[in-house]
């Protein structure tokens, strides 16, 4: 169980970092890439369901909150893995 938890956390964290890198590359046109308004599309599924609950926030905050939404899921994975590890102890 512990190995599966670590694998899920590692894969999710790696996908999150890759999606953030693609967002930065597409938003600012780094490495000669053209600017792409859809460069943050890979962050959306990683941040579900939290990024669907951002309606009441100011428009200036929305890109930052959408980019941080996957951190909530990562924190939940960490908490669940720690709880599961505590129950597996003899």
Secondary structure as UniProt FT lines:
FT   HELIX           2..28
FT   HELIX           30..32
FT   TURN            37..40
FT   HELIX           41..46
FT   TURN            47..49
FT   HELIX           50..53
FT   TURN            55..56
FT   HELIX           59..87
//
